[in-house]
Each structure stands twice: as C-alpha cells, then as structure tokens.
Amino acid sequence: MNSDFSLLEALVPDVLKILRQRYLVLEQIALHAPIGRRSVAQHLGLSERNIRTETEYLSQLGLIETKSFGMFLTEKGEKTFQDAGPLIDRLFNAGETELALAKKLGIERTLIVPGNADLQDRVYEEMGEELSSALNLLLPLGHSIVTILGGAALAKSAKYLSPSLGNNRQLEFVPGRGALGENVETQSNTIVQEMAAKTSGTYKTLYLPEQVSAAAYKSLIRESSIADVLQDISQSDAVIHGIGLAQEMAQRRGYNSIRLSELREKKAVTECFGCFFDEKGKVVDRITQVGLQFENLYKIPHIFAFACGARKAQAIKAYMPNAPHQTWLITDEGASNMILKGK
C-alpha cells in the first residue's frame, strides 16, 4: 500500500474496508447476476442488512440496477468494476502468484510469505505480521470477537501481532475448541492469552476436552461458563484456524492403531474442525467436539486459514473445496509452490 493511501487510512480508518466491501459486492453481482441480496450476503458472509445498505448506495451511484428477478450491473457499473480490479489488487498487495493461488483454491485471497516453514523458522514471524496486517484491514473499529483454533504454526506466529492492532478496537479473543491433550503452548487457550496480551485485548478460556461423547456434549453446552464462550463463538467477527495433517491430528486426539488404520483406508489427508477430509475434500470421519462447528463457519464474516510448509500443501488443497469463499489463506512459498505446480 503506498504512502498516500496509508495517510488516507490514518485520517479515515474505515475507508479501505468500505472500498473493498463495495468492490466485493459488485464482484458477486457481476459473477452471479441476476442475484438477490440474500445470496450476496451468503457468498460474502455478511448480514443482509449490511448488503442492503451497500446495494442501495451502489444503486444511487448508478452502478447497479435492481429488478424483481435480482440485481445486475449497469453499463457504468461494469466499467467501474473492471477499472477497479487492478486498483484493488495493488491496494491489498495481491501479487500474481497470490491471485493464481486464490483462484486455484476457490477462495477470496491468499497471502504468501517467502520461504518454507519446514526449513526456516523465520517464516512464522512474517506470517504473524501478515495476519496482523490483514486483521487491521478487515476488522471494524470498536468491539470485535476473534475465535482462535490452536496449532503449532499459529502458536509460533501469535507473538508477532502488532500492538497497534488494538488501537481504537476492543478485541476479544476466544478459543474455538477445547484442549486436545497436546502441548499446552499450541492450545487455543494459550494462544488467545498471547494475542490478547499483544493487542491490549481481553480473552476467555475453554478448559475442557475437545473430544467428548454426544451425551456429554449435550450436558456440557448447558453449563453457563461454557455456554458463554459458545455464544461468543457464534457471534465472531473473525476466525483463525490451522489445517492439520490427518494422521498427526488423529494421533493427538488419541486414536488407537485400529482407528488410525481405518483413516488410512479412507485415504484421509487433512483435518479441520474435527472433520477428516480425503484428497477430494470429502468428509470421511468426524468427532463430536465442543466449540466451533464446521457448519457454522459460513456465517463468519472473516476467516483466516493458517498453514505453511511444503509438507502441508496436500492438506491445504484437500481442505479448500470446503472453505467458505470469504476465506483468506496465509501461507508460505513452500506450500504455495507445491500447490500451484500440482505436486
């Protein structure tokens, strides 16, 4: 982002957020016209009220037209949309490789840092800085709830969030799942404390096992302290999650040798939100977990998938058919090169 726009953002903090949001609305209408407000809201993970406000403004500008069968771009709107594309790409630092990777994975955006995390620890610092910049761009001023799911990559990068992210914001970090019985440093409860400390925010914890029986789950969600965290999760402004390797995540969840063998037979490649996916993105196994449910992810306005290293390339590719369109992937060259080369 050049210095002129940095100055503009300092004077009008939400200007880039508004610009980007209106461009995305135009993009959805261009891609799916004629389309209704509800469908646009679902595609972007925004409220219908928000979309109504934006589309009424775009209509006043003469960029879109609304009929009983849906919305479509006017001639002026089509030209504005085409002209704005390169500007949006420059403003949000989308390089050709990032655009190509986002298109291949079918998501809104990717951020690629140099290096391969499998070989270079410095990658985690740069990924943390990219996450901080992205949150600063997308989160509104005032109160925001950010749900965190644990993982080694996010744990290593959390300490690199910028303290300035908390300026004019009241950030609340909540864990998106219970503990896995893993190293405490990589658990959601630990990461939310780190992020809150870096940004002068607040946090809540969820001290209970992630994996429980169906009967125990029904009982636990009625507990007031747990229900309070689950309520915050349902109202999240952003979710940050990792993408795990199937066998590693199954072992951390205590799968015995028989269940691990069954996962291999089902050709499970990756795990997210308690769901195991094969290379085509099909759910082949699932656990009952306390926390953010996969089906509710589409309701979250901003989603950040956080995974890096060449060894994670296949897992990233396998999960992405299920990722909501509003997902931003933060990764490194090690993973992105493997995905783009089709290996």
Backbone hydrogen bonds in HBPLUS format (Angstrom, degrees):
<---DONOR---> <-ACCEPTOR-->    atom                        ^
c    i                          cat <-CA-CA->   ^        H-A-AA   ^      H-
h    n   atom  resd res      DA  || num        DHA   H-A  angle D-A-AA Bond
n    s   type  num  typ     dist DA aas  dist angle  dist       angle   num
A0006-SER N   A0002-ASN O   3.05 MM   4  6.32 146.9  2.16 146.0 156.3     1
A0007-LEU N   A0003-SER O   2.92 MM   4  6.13 154.3  1.98 149.0 154.4     2
A0008-LEU N   A0004-ASP O   2.98 MM   4  6.27 156.8  2.04 142.6 149.6     3
A0009-GLU N   A0005-PHE O   2.86 MM   4  6.00 155.9  1.92 144.3 150.2     4
A0010-ALA N   A0006-SER O   3.02 MM   4  6.24 144.8  2.15 138.6 148.2     5
A0010-ALA N   A0007-LEU O   3.10 MM   3  5.02 118.2  2.50  92.0 107.5     6
A0011-LEU N   A0007-LEU O   3.04 MM   4  6.38 147.4  2.15 148.7 157.0     7
A0012-VAL N   A0008-LEU O   2.81 MM   4  5.94 157.2  1.86 151.6 158.8     8
A0015-VAL N   A0012-VAL O   2.96 MM   3  5.59 171.7  1.97 133.4 135.2     9
A0018-ILE N   A0014-ASP O   2.94 MM   4  6.14 162.3  1.97 161.2 165.6    10
A0019-LEU N   A0015-VAL O   2.98 MM   4  6.14 161.1  2.01 144.7 150.4    11
A0020-ARG N   A0016-LEU O   2.91 MM   4  6.00 168.0  1.92 148.2 151.5    12
A0021-GLN N   A0017-LYS O   2.95 MM   4  6.08 159.3  2.00 145.3 151.5    13
A0022-ARG N   A0018-ILE O   2.96 MM   4  6.15 163.2  1.99 154.0 157.6    14
A0023-TYR N   A0019-LEU O   3.03 MM   4  6.21 153.2  2.10 146.4 154.3    15
A0024-LEU N   A0020-ARG O   2.95 MM   4  6.20 156.3  2.00 150.2 156.4    16
A0025-VAL N   A0021-GLN O   3.03 MM   4  6.33 148.5  2.13 144.5 152.9    17
A0026-LEU N   A0022-ARG O   3.04 MM   4  6.31 163.2  2.07 147.3 151.2    18
A0027-GLU N   A0023-TYR O   2.84 MM   4  6.10 150.9  1.92 146.7 155.9    19
A0028-GLN N   A0024-LEU O   2.97 MM   4  6.22 156.1  2.03 146.5 151.1    20
A0029-ILE N   A0025-VAL O   3.07 MM   4  6.36 159.7  2.11 151.1 156.6    21
A0030-ALA N   A0026-LEU O   2.84 MM   4  6.03 156.2  1.89 150.0 157.1    22
A0031-LEU N   A0027-GLU O   2.93 MM   4  6.11 152.6  2.01 147.7 154.8    23
A0032-HIS N   A0028-GLN O   2.96 MM   4  5.98 152.7  2.03 146.3 153.1    24
A0033-ALA N   A0029-ILE O   2.91 MM   4  5.07 125.4  2.22 142.7 143.8    25
A0035-ILE N   A0071-MET O   3.21 MM  36  5.17 150.2  2.30 127.3 134.7    26
A0071-MET N   A0035-ILE O   2.74 MM  36  5.17 164.1  1.76 130.6 134.5    27
A0040-VAL N   A0036-GLY O   3.19 MM   4  6.51 159.2  2.24 150.6 156.5    28
A0041-ALA N   A0037-ARG O   2.87 MM   4  6.11 163.6  1.90 157.5 161.9    29
A0042-GLN N   A0038-ARG O   2.95 MM   4  6.22 154.8  2.01 147.3 154.0    30
A0043-HIS N   A0039-SER O   2.95 MM   4  6.18 160.1  1.99 150.6 155.5    31
A0044-LEU N   A0040-VAL O   3.04 MM   4  6.23 153.5  2.11 150.9 157.5    32
A0045-GLY N   A0041-ALA O   2.83 MM   4  5.71 119.6  2.20 140.9 155.2    33
A0046-LEU N   A0041-ALA O   3.04 MM   5  4.88 145.7  2.16 137.3 142.5    34
A0051-ILE N   A0047-SER O   3.08 MM   4  6.43 162.0  2.11 151.7 155.9    35
A0052-ARG N   A0048-GLU O   2.80 MM   4  5.99 152.6  1.88 148.0 156.0    36
A0053-THR N   A0049-ARG O   3.10 MM   4  6.36 158.5  2.14 148.4 152.7    37
A0054-GLU N   A0050-ASN O   3.10 MM   4  6.41 161.9  2.13 150.0 154.7    38
A0055-THR N   A0051-ILE O   2.84 MM   4  5.97 169.4  1.86 156.0 159.0    39
A0056-GLU N   A0052-ARG O   3.00 MM   4  6.04 152.7  2.07 145.0 152.1    40
A0057-TYR N   A0053-THR O   3.20 MM   4  6.39 153.0  2.28 141.4 148.2    41
A0058-LEU N   A0054-GLU O   2.89 MM   4  6.19 160.3  1.93 152.2 158.1    42
A0059-SER N   A0055-THR O   2.87 MM   4  5.94 144.3  2.00 138.8 148.4    43
A0060-GLN N   A0056-GLU O   3.03 MM   4  6.28 150.3  2.12 139.5 147.0    44
A0061-LEU N   A0057-TYR O   3.09 MM   4  6.41 141.0  2.24 143.0 153.6    45
A0063-LEU N   A0058-LEU O   2.98 MM   5  5.47 160.4  2.02 168.9 162.5    46
A0062-GLY N   A0059-SER O   2.95 MM   3  5.02 151.6  2.03 101.4 110.5    47
A0074-THR N   A0063-LEU O   3.06 MM  11  5.46 168.3  2.07 124.1 126.9    48
A0065-GLU N   A0072-PHE O   2.86 MM   7  5.60 157.6  1.91 164.9 172.4    49
A0072-PHE N   A0065-GLU O   3.05 MM   7  5.60 151.2  2.14 154.4 163.2    50
A0067-LYS N   A0070-GLY O   2.95 MM   3  5.24 171.1  1.96 141.6 144.5    51
A0070-GLY N   A0067-LYS O   3.08 MM   3  5.24 160.5  2.12 107.1 113.4    52
A0078-GLU N   A0074-THR O   2.85 MM   4  6.13 154.6  1.91 153.5 158.9    53
A0079-LYS N   A0075-GLU O   3.15 MM   4  6.40 160.9  2.19 146.1 150.5    54
A0080-THR N   A0076-LYS O   2.92 MM   4  6.12 162.4  1.95 149.8 155.2    55
A0081-PHE N   A0077-GLY O   2.85 MM   4  5.97 159.9  1.89 148.1 153.8    56
A0082-GLN N   A0078-GLU O   3.02 MM   4  6.21 163.1  2.05 147.1 151.3    57
A0083-ASP N   A0079-LYS O   2.90 MM   4  6.07 162.2  1.94 152.4 157.6    58
A0084-ALA N   A0080-THR O   2.87 MM   4  5.90 145.1  1.99 145.4 154.8    59
A0085-GLY N   A0081-PHE O   3.29 MM   4  6.40 136.4  2.49 142.8 151.2    60
A0088-ILE N   A0084-ALA O   2.85 MM   4  6.05 164.1  1.88 165.9 170.3    61
A0089-ASP N   A0085-GLY O   3.01 MM   4  6.29 162.1  2.05 154.5 159.5    62
A0090-ARG N   A0086-PRO O   2.98 MM   4  6.23 156.8  2.04 146.1 151.8    63
A0091-LEU N   A0087-LEU O   2.87 MM   4  6.08 166.6  1.89 156.9 160.7    64
A0092-PHE N   A0088-ILE O   3.04 MM   4  6.15 159.8  2.08 152.1 156.5    65
A0094-ALA N   A0089-ASP O   2.92 MM   5  5.04 157.8  1.97 151.6 153.3    66
A0093-ASN N   A0090-ARG O   3.20 MM   3  5.07 164.8  2.23 104.9 106.2    67
A0099-LEU N   A0095-GLY O   2.94 MM   4  6.21 158.6  1.99 154.9 160.9    68
A0100-ALA N   A0096-GLU O   2.91 MM   4  6.09 157.5  1.96 146.8 153.3    69
A0101-LEU N   A0097-THR O   2.90 MM   4  6.08 157.8  1.95 149.6 155.3    70
A0102-ALA N   A0098-GLU O   3.00 MM   4  6.13 163.4  2.03 146.7 151.3    71
A0103-LYS N   A0099-LEU O   3.00 MM   4  6.15 158.7  2.04 146.3 152.2    72
A0104-LYS N   A0100-ALA O   2.97 MM   4  6.14 157.4  2.02 145.0 151.3    73
A0105-LEU N   A0101-LEU O   2.96 MM   4  6.15 152.9  2.04 149.2 156.2    74
A0106-GLY N   A0102-ALA O   2.86 MM   4  5.87 121.7  2.20 138.5 153.2    75
A0107-ILE N   A0102-ALA O   3.12 MM   5  5.30 153.9  2.20 144.9 149.1    76
A0106-GLY N   A0103-LYS O   3.32 MM   3  5.07 140.3  2.49  90.9 101.8    77
A0108-GLU N   A0325-HIS O   2.81 MM 217  5.61 130.3  2.06 158.8 164.4    78
A0329-LEU N   A0109-ARG O   3.02 MM 220  6.49 154.8  2.08 148.2 150.5    79
A0111-LEU N   A0329-LEU O   2.78 MM 218  6.19 154.9  1.84 164.2 167.9    80
A0331-THR N   A0111-LEU O   2.91 MM 220  6.25 168.0  1.92 171.0 174.8    81
A0113-VAL N   A0331-THR O   3.01 MM 218  6.45 159.0  2.05 140.9 145.3    82
A0333-GLU N   A0113-VAL O   3.05 MM 220  6.28 129.5  2.31 167.2 174.2    83
A0334-GLY N   A0115-GLY O   3.02 MM 219  6.15 141.4  2.18 146.2 142.5    84
A0119-LEU N   A0116-ASN O   2.83 MM   3  5.63 159.0  1.88 124.5 130.9    85
A0120-GLN N   A0116-ASN O   2.87 MM   4  5.87 147.4  1.97 147.6 156.6    86
A0123-VAL N   A0120-GLN O   3.37 MM   3  6.04 163.3  2.40 113.5 117.8    87
A0124-TYR N   A0121-ASP O   3.08 MM   3  5.94 148.6  2.18 123.6 128.5    88
A0125-GLU N   A0122-ARG O   3.10 MM   3  5.41 127.9  2.38 104.0 116.6    89
A0126-GLU N   A0122-ARG O   3.37 MM   4  6.80 161.2  2.40 153.8 157.4    90
A0127-MET N   A0123-VAL O   2.89 MM   4  6.15 153.3  1.97 152.0 160.4    91
A0128-GLY N   A0124-TYR O   2.95 MM   4  6.07 152.4  2.03 141.4 148.5    92
A0129-GLU N   A0125-GLU O   3.02 MM   4  6.33 151.7  2.11 146.3 154.0    93
A0130-GLU N   A0126-GLU O   2.94 MM   4  6.17 151.8  2.02 143.6 151.1    94
A0131-LEU N   A0127-MET O   2.91 MM   4  6.12 157.2  1.96 147.2 153.4    95
A0132-SER N   A0128-GLY O   2.99 MM   4  6.19 155.6  2.05 142.7 149.3    96
A0133-SER N   A0129-GLU O   3.02 MM   4  6.26 158.6  2.06 146.0 151.1    97
A0134-ALA N   A0130-GLU O   2.94 MM   4  6.14 158.5  1.98 149.4 155.4    98
A0135-LEU N   A0131-LEU O   2.94 MM   4  6.13 162.8  1.97 153.4 157.6    99
A0136-ASN N   A0132-SER O   2.99 MM   4  6.15 154.6  2.05 144.5 152.0   100
A0137-LEU N   A0133-SER O   3.00 MM   4  6.22 142.9  2.14 141.0 150.7   101
A0138-LEU N   A0134-ALA O   2.99 MM   4  6.19 158.2  2.04 151.6 156.8   102
A0139-LEU N   A0135-LEU O   2.90 MM   4  5.55 165.4  1.92 147.3 151.9   103
A0142-GLY N   A0168-ASN O   2.95 MM  26  6.14 164.5  1.97 143.2 148.1   104
A0170-GLN N   A0142-GLY O   2.80 MM  28  5.48 162.8  1.83 118.3 121.1   105
A0144-SER N   A0170-GLN O   3.13 MM  26  6.35 154.4  2.19 140.9 141.2   106
A0172-GLU N   A0144-SER O   2.87 MM  28  6.14 156.1  1.93 165.0 171.8   107
A0237-ASP N   A0145-ILE O   2.80 MM  92  5.36 160.6  1.84 143.4 149.8   108
A0238-ALA N   A0145-ILE O   3.30 MM  93  6.73 146.2  2.43 156.0 158.6   109
A0146-VAL N   A0172-GLU O   2.82 MM  26  6.13 164.8  1.84 159.9 164.0   110
A0174-VAL N   A0146-VAL O   2.99 MM  28  6.30 158.8  2.04 146.8 151.7   111
A0147-THR N   A0238-ALA O   2.89 MM  91  6.27 163.5  1.92 158.5 155.9   112
A0240-ILE N   A0147-THR O   2.90 MM  93  6.33 156.9  1.95 165.0 172.8   113
A0148-ILE N   A0174-VAL O   2.84 MM  26  6.15 159.7  1.88 160.1 166.6   114
A0176-GLY N   A0148-ILE O   2.66 MM  28  5.27 155.2  1.72 145.4 140.4   115
A0149-LEU N   A0240-ILE O   3.00 MM  91  6.30 157.5  2.05 171.8 172.9   116
A0151-GLY N   A0186-THR O   2.91 MM  35  5.06 142.6  2.05 140.3 151.5   117
A0155-ALA N   A0151-GLY O   2.97 MM   4  6.06 154.2  2.04 148.5 156.6   118
A0156-LYS N   A0152-ALA O   3.01 MM   4  6.21 150.8  2.10 148.2 154.8   119
A0157-SER N   A0153-ALA O   3.11 MM   4  6.30 135.0  2.32 140.4 152.6   120
A0157-SER N   A0154-LEU O   3.20 MM   3  5.04 129.5  2.47  91.5 105.0   121
A0158-ALA N   A0154-LEU O   2.91 MM   4  5.80 137.9  2.09 150.9 158.6   122
A0160-TYR N   A0157-SER O   2.97 MM   3  5.66 165.1  2.00 124.2 128.9   123
A0161-LEU N   A0158-ALA O   3.24 MM   3  5.88 162.3  2.27 122.7 121.9   124
A0165-LEU N   A0162-SER O   3.01 MM   3  5.63 164.2  2.03 118.7 123.8   125
A0166-GLY N   A0163-PRO O   3.13 MM   3  5.94 159.8  2.17 120.2 124.6   126
A0167-ASN N   A0164-SER O   2.99 MM   3  5.22 163.5  2.02 109.7 115.1   127
A0169-ARG N   A0166-GLY O   3.14 MM   3  5.03 162.2  2.17 121.5 118.1   128
A0202-THR N   A0171-LEU O   2.88 MM  31  6.35 160.4  1.92 160.3 165.9   129
A0173-PHE N   A0202-THR O   2.89 MM  29  6.26 167.5  1.90 147.9 148.4   130
A0204-LYS N   A0173-PHE O   3.07 MM  31  6.61 143.3  2.21 158.5 165.3   131
A0292-LEU N   A0176-GLY O   2.71 MM 116  5.17 159.3  1.75 144.3 149.1   132
A0179-ALA N   A0208-LEU O   2.91 MM  29  6.12 148.5  2.01 151.9 157.0   133
A0210-GLU N   A0179-ALA O   2.81 MM  31  5.15 148.3  1.91 155.6 145.2   134
A0186-THR N   A0183-ASN O   3.03 MM   3  5.80 156.3  2.09 123.9 129.6   135
A0187-GLN N   A0184-VAL O   3.29 MM   3  5.33 166.5  2.31 106.3 110.2   136
A0190-THR N   A0187-GLN O   3.13 MM   3  5.51 130.8  2.38 106.3 118.0   137
A0191-ILE N   A0187-GLN O   3.13 MM   4  6.45 162.6  2.16 154.4 159.6   138
A0192-VAL N   A0188-SER O   2.96 MM   4  6.12 163.6  1.98 162.7 164.8   139
A0194-GLU N   A0190-THR O   3.15 MM   4  6.48 153.9  2.22 147.2 154.3   140
A0195-MET N   A0191-ILE O   2.95 MM   4  6.20 165.7  1.97 156.8 159.7   141
A0196-ALA N   A0192-VAL O   2.97 MM   4  6.01 157.4  2.03 142.2 148.8   142
A0197-ALA N   A0193-GLN O   2.99 MM   4  6.10 155.2  2.06 143.4 150.0   143
A0198-LYS N   A0194-GLU O   3.07 MM   4  6.30 152.3  2.15 146.4 153.5   144
A0199-THR N   A0195-MET O   3.17 MM   4  6.29 144.1  2.30 144.1 152.4   145
A0201-GLY N   A0196-ALA O   2.82 MM   5  4.31 149.6  1.91 132.8 136.5   146
A0208-LEU N   A0206-LEU O   3.09 MM   2  5.97 122.2  2.44 109.7  93.9   147
A0290-VAL N   A0210-GLU O   3.04 MM  80  5.41 148.0  2.14 142.0 151.8   148
A0212-VAL N   A0288-THR O   3.20 MM  76  6.03 160.8  2.24 156.5 162.4   149
A0217-TYR N   A0213-SER O   2.87 MM   4  6.08 155.0  1.93 151.7 159.1   150
A0218-LYS N   A0214-ALA O   3.18 MM   4  6.42 160.1  2.22 146.4 149.9   151
A0219-SER N   A0215-ALA O   3.25 MM   4  6.52 146.8  2.36 141.1 149.9   152
A0220-LEU N   A0216-ALA O   2.81 MM   4  6.00 163.7  1.83 157.6 162.1   153
A0221-ILE N   A0217-TYR O   3.12 MM   4  6.21 166.5  2.14 157.5 158.8   154
A0222-ARG N   A0219-SER O   3.23 MM   3  5.68 157.2  2.28 109.2 116.0   155
A0223-GLU N   A0220-LEU O   2.94 MM   3  5.46 159.7  1.98 116.7 123.2   156
A0227-ALA N   A0223-GLU O   2.75 MM   4  5.86 165.5  1.77 164.0 169.3   157
A0228-ASP N   A0224-SER O   2.94 MM   4  6.02 145.7  2.06 142.5 150.8   158
A0230-LEU N   A0226-ILE O   2.96 MM   4  6.23 165.4  1.98 156.4 160.9   159
A0231-GLN N   A0227-ALA O   2.89 MM   4  6.03 144.1  2.02 141.3 150.6   160
A0232-ASP N   A0228-ASP O   3.20 MM   4  6.51 153.4  2.27 141.1 147.3   161
A0233-ILE N   A0229-VAL O   2.94 MM   4  6.27 157.5  1.99 152.0 158.5   162
A0234-SER N   A0230-LEU O   3.06 MM   4  6.29 153.0  2.13 142.3 148.5   163
A0235-GLN N   A0232-ASP O   2.97 MM   3  5.13 141.9  2.12 101.8 113.5   164
A0236-SER N   A0233-ILE O   3.21 MM   3  5.18 159.2  2.26 113.7 112.1   165
A0239-VAL N   A0302-HIS O   2.93 MM  63  6.48 143.2  2.07 149.1 160.8   166
A0304-PHE N   A0239-VAL O   2.79 MM  65  6.14 161.8  1.82 163.7 169.8   167
A0241-HIS N   A0304-PHE O   2.90 MM  63  6.33 163.3  1.93 167.2 172.5   168
A0306-PHE N   A0241-HIS O   2.72 MM  65  5.84 154.2  1.78 159.5 165.6   169
A0244-GLY N   A0271-GLU O   3.06 MM  27  5.06 160.2  2.10 162.8 156.5   170
A0271-GLU N   A0244-GLY O   2.95 MM  27  5.06 146.8  2.06 131.9 135.2   171
A0249-MET N   A0245-LEU O   2.94 MM   4  6.06 169.9  1.96 168.3 171.6   172
A0246-ALA N   A0269-VAL O   3.10 MM  23  5.13 172.9  2.11 116.0 114.7   173
A0250-ALA N   A0246-ALA O   2.93 MM   4  6.07 153.7  2.00 150.8 158.5   174
A0251-GLN N   A0247-GLN O   3.01 MM   4  6.19 156.0  2.07 146.7 152.5   175
A0252-ARG N   A0248-GLU O   3.02 MM   4  6.31 156.7  2.08 147.4 153.9   176
A0253-ARG N   A0249-MET O   3.03 MM   4  6.19 132.0  2.27 135.5 148.0   177
A0253-ARG N   A0250-ALA O   3.15 MM   3  5.00 129.2  2.42  90.2 104.0   178
A0255-TYR N   A0250-ALA O   2.97 MM   5  5.44 169.0  1.98 152.8 150.3   179
A0254-GLY N   A0251-GLN O   3.00 MM   3  5.09 159.2  2.04 105.9 110.6   180
A0260-LEU N   A0256-ASN O   2.93 MM   4  6.17 157.4  1.98 156.8 164.3   181
A0261-SER N   A0257-SER O   2.98 MM   4  6.07 150.2  2.07 137.1 144.8   182
A0262-GLU N   A0258-ILE O   2.95 MM   4  6.28 149.8  2.05 144.7 153.5   183
A0263-LEU N   A0259-ARG O   2.96 MM   4  6.25 151.0  2.05 144.6 151.8   184
A0264-ARG N   A0260-LEU O   3.10 MM   4  6.41 152.5  2.18 143.3 150.3   185
A0265-GLU N   A0261-SER O   2.97 MM   4  6.28 153.1  2.04 146.8 154.4   186
A0266-LYS N   A0262-GLU O   2.95 MM   4  6.23 143.9  2.08 143.1 152.9   187
A0268-ALA N   A0263-LEU O   3.11 MM   5  5.58 177.0  2.11 154.1 155.0   188
A0267-LYS N   A0264-ARG O   2.97 MM   3  4.86 152.3  2.05  99.0 107.6   189
A0269-VAL N   A0277-PHE O   2.71 MM   8  5.92 169.2  1.73 151.9 154.3   190
A0270-THR N   A0277-PHE O   3.21 MM   7  5.37 164.3  2.24 145.5 150.3   191
A0277-PHE N   A0270-THR O   2.85 MM   7  5.37 161.1  1.89 147.0 153.4   192
A0272-CYS N   A0275-CYS O   3.00 MM   3  5.39 151.9  2.08 149.6 156.7   193
A0275-CYS N   A0272-CYS O   2.86 MM   3  5.39 164.4  1.89 122.0 127.1   194
A0287-ILE N   A0274-GLY O   3.04 MM  13  5.40 152.4  2.11 145.5 154.1   195
A0276-PHE N   A0285-ASP O   2.85 MM   9  5.10 172.4  1.86 151.3 149.5   196
A0284-VAL N   A0276-PHE O   2.78 MM   8  5.75 160.8  1.81 154.8 161.6   197
A0278-ASP N   A0282-LYS O   2.92 MM   4  5.47 148.8  2.02 143.9 152.3   198
A0281-GLY N   A0278-ASP O   2.94 MM   3  5.34 165.1  1.96 118.4 122.5   199
A0296-ASN N   A0293-GLN O   2.96 MM   3  5.56 148.1  2.06 117.4 126.5   200
A0297-LEU N   A0294-PHE O   3.16 MM   3  5.46 164.9  2.19 112.4 117.1   201
A0299-LYS N   A0296-ASN O   3.18 MM   3  5.74 158.5  2.23 114.2 120.3   202
A0300-ILE N   A0297-LEU O   3.13 MM   3  5.62 167.0  2.15 117.5 121.6   203
A0328-TRP N   A0303-ILE O   2.75 MM  25  6.12 155.2  1.81 154.8 162.3   204
A0305-ALA N   A0328-TRP O   2.85 MM  23  6.15 153.4  1.92 147.2 156.2   205
A0330-ILE N   A0305-ALA O   2.87 MM  25  6.19 168.9  1.88 174.9 177.2   206
A0307-ALA N   A0330-ILE O   3.25 MM  23  6.56 157.2  2.31 162.6 169.5   207
A0312-LYS N   A0309-GLY O   2.96 MM   3  5.55 158.2  2.01 117.2 124.2   208
A0313-ALA N   A0310-ALA O   3.13 MM   3  5.37 165.2  2.15 111.6 116.3   209
A0316-ILE N   A0312-LYS O   2.91 MM   4  6.13 162.0  1.94 163.6 168.7   210
A0317-LYS N   A0313-ALA O   3.03 MM   4  6.24 170.4  2.04 155.3 157.6   211
A0318-ALA N   A0314-GLN O   2.94 MM   4  6.06 151.4  2.02 143.9 151.8   212
A0319-TYR N   A0315-ALA O   3.06 MM   4  6.25 151.2  2.15 148.0 154.4   213
A0320-MET N   A0316-ILE O   3.16 MM   4  6.25 158.7  2.21 155.4 160.4   214
A0322-ASN N   A0319-TYR O   2.91 MM   3  5.88 164.6  1.94 137.4 142.0   215
A0323-ALA N   A0320-MET O   3.03 MM   3  4.87 150.7  2.12 101.4 110.5   216
A0327-THR N   A0324-PRO O   3.04 MM   3  5.71 154.2  2.11 126.1 127.7   217
A0336-SER N   A0332-ASP O   3.01 MM   4  6.19 175.7  2.01 159.6 160.0   218
A0337-ASN N   A0333-GLU O   2.91 MM   4  5.58 164.7  1.93 140.7 145.2   219
A0339-ILE N   A0335-ALA O   3.06 MM   4  6.35 156.9  2.11 153.7 160.2   220
A0340-LEU N   A0336-SER O   2.94 MM   4  6.10 171.4  1.95 156.8 158.9   221
A0341-LYS N   A0337-ASN O   3.00 MM   4  5.99 145.1  2.13 140.9 149.7   222
A0343-LYS N   A0338-MET O   3.10 MM   5  5.46 147.8  2.21 161.9 164.4   223
A0342-GLY N   A0339-ILE O   3.08 MM   3  5.17 151.5  2.16 100.9 109.7   224
